[in-house]
């Protein structure tokens, strides 16, 4: 039974939105009238499409990491308890508070009720369910272990959400501190320095070099602040436009890997994501070549992603995963050694999971260390700038005192 997204008005005139199942839009409108609601629009969820840049049909619906994690955990718990898939999807859609997530789950359920597999229903919404999701579910359905596969997917989505939250929360303090530093220095140059410097300009003595530089910086900031703002905004959007080119983005990602602290974070995040994805795919009986290709798609750094794709080509020719992946020298040696150990012992799944856990722990340590260093470094930088401003203001006063004596 297809799902329909509706917009209706209650007797008080308040707008109501939601999702309802029915054989046709006419039946859904009748159901809404039975509930004392006046239907405004009734649209089948499956028909909500938009045309992408490539001319193909692309689903608009998407899910956040938190919503995907919650839906996966609920679905895994219900299927583990023996509830039929259709009823489990219905319960998940009813328990979901967000209208978009409710519509997506209802649309997936309608496809399952039409006789399609769960993987096919999930594949209808590629922006909501990534390739690893649909491939893993398809393997679980084929092997008859859908409940166990959904449990692994729930653990995977939750761990990925936690990883993203850690990185996001770790960057809040340095970003706020940077903004405060820029605002304080800008206020000093725009308002405080001009008032004090007017006293020195009345005199005829030669001002120190640092004071003249400060006066020039203050005058330039006050007169051309709009030009500075335009240059910064233009540079930001120009940089984003430059990154849209594949070659430029690959060079930028390669440069990130060479940076002292940022390179370790980027390498650790992508290596952990690759290892965790490959682990859950191999554990779900997904073929190795398909697992490598899907795992490469979740790697954000282009050089590291290309290394995985090149390794997949070598594995197709009969080479080992560890040797093929280690040839790029972009992935941590510990990850390569654990993969090699798993291939030789036949426990690739366990070794990949251990490698992912090691990479995540190492990345947590690197991020925490970087944040602990960046905070005091920003404070010292701000203190140094303020010290230069104070010296530039005090040196003329010292010279004036010497002339008086």
N, C-alpha and C positions, 0 to 999 in steps of 0.2 A: 504494500500500500504506500503510495507516494506521500511525501511530506510537503506541506505548504506553509509558507511564511505569510502571516497576515498582519494587517494594520486595521484596527477597528476602534470604535468610539462607544463608550459606555453611556448609560442614561444621563450621567452628569456632564457629559461632554469631554471627559478625559480620554486621552489616546491610549490604546492598549496594543502592545506588540507581542508576538509569540509565534510558535510553530504548532501546527495541528495536522494530523494525518487524515486522509480522506481519499475516496476514489476519484474525485474530480473537484475543481474549484467550486462548482455549484453546491456540492455536498458540504464543503467546508463552510461556505457562506450560510447554509442552512443551520449547521451546527452552531455557528456564531450567533445567529438570531435566536436559537433556542437558549443561549446563555445571556440573552438580553444585550447583545452587542451588535452594533451596526457596522458591517464590514465596509471598509474603504478600499483596500487592495488585498488581493489574494494571489500569491505568486508561488509557483512550484520551485522548491529549493534547487532542483536539478537544472532549472533553466537560468539560474543566475550566473551568467558568464559575461566576460568582457574580452575584447580582442586585444592581443598583445602586439608588440612591435614586429614580431615575426609573422604576423598574420594568422597565427593559430589561435585556437580557443583556449583561454587560460582561466582557471577558476579564481574568483576574487577572494573566496573565503580563506582565511588563515587563522592559526591559533598561536597564542603566545606559548613560551616554554612552560610557564606555570600551568596553563590550561591543559596543554598536551600531557604533562606529567600527571595531573589530577585525573583526567579522563582515562589514561592508560592504567593507573593504579585501580580505579574503580572497576574498569572492565576486567582486569586480571583477577581481582578479588571475586567478582560475580561468576566468572567462568570457572574459577577454581572451586567454587562451592557447588558446581554442577548445574547451574542455571543455564537454560538454552541460550544460544547466542542472540536470538531475536529479542528475548525478554531482557537479557543483560543490556543490550543497546538501548532498549526502551527505558529501563531503569536509570541508565547513565544520562540519557537525554532529559529525563524528568528531574534528576538531581542537580543538573547543571543550571546555574543561575544566569549565566551570560547567554544572551539571545543568539549570538553568532555560533558559539560552541554547541548550543542546543540544536540549531538548524543543521549544522554539519553532521552531528551524530544521528539526527533523525533522517537525514538524506542517506547516510551510510546504511541505516537500518532498512530503509525502503528498498535499497538495492539488494540487500541480503534476502529480503522477503520475496523479491522477484526471482530468486534462484541463483544469484551471483555469489561468488565467494566474498569473504570479508576483505581479502586483499584487493579484489577488484573495486569494492566499494570505497576503500581507503584511497586507491589510486585515482579516483575521480576528483580528489582534492589534493593535488600535489603541493600546494602552498601550505596546507595544514599538516599533512603527513609526509615527511621526507622519504627519500628512496630507501633508506635503511629500514624504515618502519614497514613499508609495504612488502619489501623483500623478505624481511624476517617473519612477518605474519603469513606470507605465502608458503614459506618453508615449514612453518608450524602447522598450517592446515594440511599440507601434503604428508607430513610425518605423523599427524594425529596427536601432536603435542602442543596444541594451541594455548592451553592454559599455562604450561611451563614457559612457552615463548613469550607470552604476554607478561608474565612475572619478570622475565629478564628485561623486556622492554620498559617496564615500569621502573625497575632499578636503574636502567640506563638513562631514561629521561629525567629521573630525579637527580641522579649524580651530575648530569650535564647542567641542569638548572642550578644546582648548588655551586658548581664550578663557575658558571656565569655570574651568579650573585656574589661570589667571593671576589672575583676580579672587579666587578662594578663597585662593590662597597669599598674595596681597597683603593680605588682611584678617586673616591669622593673627597677625602681629606686633602690630598695634594692639589686637586683642581680648585677647591674652595680657597686654599691657602694662596695659590697663584693669583686668583681673582682679587683677593684682599690686598695682596702686595701691589698689583697693578693699579688698583683704585687708590691706595694710599699715596703711592708715588705720583700718580696723576694729579691728585688734589694738592700735593705739596708744590708741584711745578706750576699748577694753574692759579693757585690762590695765595699760598703762604710765601713762596719765594718772591713774587713781584712786590708784595708789600714791604718786605725787608730790604730788597735790593734798591728801592727808590731812595733810601737814605744814602746809599753808597754812590748813586749816580749824581747826587748833588755836589759831592766833593770832586776835586780835580786830581787826586792821587791815583797812581797806577794800581789797578786791582790785580790780585793774584790770578794766575792762569786758570786755576780750578773755579774761581768765582766767575771769570769771564765765560768759561764753558757753561757753567750753570745758568747764567743770564741768557746766553744764546739758546740753550735748550728750553728754558722757560718761555722766552719770546716765541720761539718756533712752535712750541706745543700750543700756545694760546692762539697764534695766528693761523696755524695750518692743522689744527686737530681734525678738521673735517677731511683734509687730504690724507692724513695718516689713517683715519678710519676707512676711507675708500680703498686705500692701498691694502689694508689688512683684509677687508672683506673680499676685494677683488682677488687677492692672492689665495685666499681660502677656496673660493669657488673655481679659480683657475687651476689650483692644485687638484681639486676633485675632478674637474673635466679632464685634466691630463691623466689621472689614474684610470679613466674609462678606457684608455687604449691598452690592449693586452700587453704589448711590449713594455710600456711605461710602468704598468702595474707590476709586472714581473721584476723589473729592475728595482722598484721601490721595495718589494717584498724581499728581494735578495739583499738589499742594503739593510733592512731591518734585522736580518739574521746576523749581520756583522757588527751590530751595535753592542756595546758591552753588557748592559743589563737588559735592554729591550730584546736583544737577540735571544737570551736565555729564556725569557718569558714566552716569546713567540714560539721558539722551538719546543719548549716544554708543553705549552697548551696544545699545539697541533699534534705532537707525538702522543700525548695522553688521549686526545680525541681519536686519533687513528687506531691506537691499540685497543681502546675500549670498544670502538665500533667493530673492528675486525674480530674481537673476542666474542661479542654477542652474535655476530653473523656466523662464525664457524661453529659456535655452540648450538645454533639453530639449524644446522645441516645445510647452510647455504653453500653452493660450490665455491671453491677457493678463488677462482678467477673473478666470479661475480662479487664475492666478498671484498676482494682487493679494489675493484673498480668503485664499489659503493663507498668503501672506506676512504678512498682517495677523494671522493666528492665532498666529504665532510671536513677535509683539510683546507683551511682558509688560505694558507701561504702558498703561492703559486709554485715556487721552486720545489717545496716539499710535496705538493700535489703531483707535479710532473714526475718526481722521483718515484712515487707510488705507481703511477701509470706505466712508467718505464719498467718497473719491477714486475708488473703484471704481464707485460710482453715477454720478459725473460722467463717468468714462471710458466707461461704457456709453452715455451720451447723446452721446458724440462729442468730449469734451474731452481735452486732452493730459494725460498722467500727471503731468508736472512742475508744470503750472499747477494741477491739481486737488490735488496733494499739498502744494504750496507755499501754498495758501490758508489752511491751518491754522496756519502759522508755528511748527510744533512740531518740524519736522525741520531739520537744519543746512542753511544756504544752499548750501554746497559740494555736498551731495548733490543738491539740487534742480537746481543748474546742470549737474551732470554728467548727470543724467537727461534734462534738456532738450537737452543737446548730443547725447546718444545717440539721442533721438527724431528730431532734425533730420538727423543724419548716417546713420541706419539702423544704428548700432552700439550699440544699447541694452544688449546683453549685456556688451560690453567695458566700457562706461562704468559699468554697475552693479557689475561686479567691481572696477573701479578705485575707485569710491566706497566699496565695502565695505572695501577695503584701506586707504584713507585714513582712514576712520572707526575702524578697528581700531588703526591706528598712533596716531591722535590720542587714542583712549581709553587705550592703553597709557601714553602720556605723562601723561595726566591722573591715572590711577591711581597711577603711580609718584610723581608730584609730591605727590598727596594723602597717600600713605603716608609719604613723606619728611618732610612737614610734620606729620602726625598724631603720629608717634613722638616727636619733640622736644617737641611741644605737650603731650603727656601727661606727659612727664618734667618739664616746667616746671610743669604744674599740680600734679603730685604734690609737687614741691619747694616750691611755694607753700603747699600745705596743711601740709606738715611744718614749714615756716618759721613759720606762724601758731601751730602747736602749741608749738613751741620758745619763741616770744616770749611766749605765754600762760603758760608755765612759768617763764620767766626774769624777767619783769617784777616779780612779787612778791618775788623774791630781791633785785633791785636796790632796791626800796622798803625792804626790811628792812635792807639795808646802809646806806641813807641815814638810817634812824631810829637805828641804832646810833651812827653818827657824830654 
